Amino acid sequence: MLVKLINRQTGVATFNLIKDLKSGWKAWWSNNAASLYDIDLKAEYDPFKELDDFYIEGMLVKAFKEGKLQRQDPAKPIDLAELSATWKERLNKSRKAREEKAALEENK
């Protein structure tokens, strides 16, 4: 989650930050070490494509509203209405596909 949050705030993958601030060699080793724990330092934060990132954004928005975290805008602006509509549409498509599949199974 930290790798994703770093990317959210900087707009740069953690791997590239290490590479720019330290060296390509250290970035390579860091990425290999992180991969032992299923962490990808090249991962990018995209709540429009990744469900986990959508959940992270939701948690952040809630924490900002409740005053638990100081509001920090992401490096790449996120339109919350568009984000919500995107996932609502995907959920509806998924639900419809499951219903159609169930109906086909019942007709067999």
Secondary structure as GFF3:
##gff-version 3
##sequence-region A 1 108
A	DSSP	alpha_helix	2	10	.	.	.	ID=ss1
A	DSSP	alpha_helix	14	21	.	.	.	ID=ss2
A	DSSP	alpha_helix	24	35	.	.	.	ID=ss3
A	DSSP	alpha_helix	51	65	.	.	.	ID=ss4
A	DSSP	alpha_helix	80	107	.	.	.	ID=ss5
###
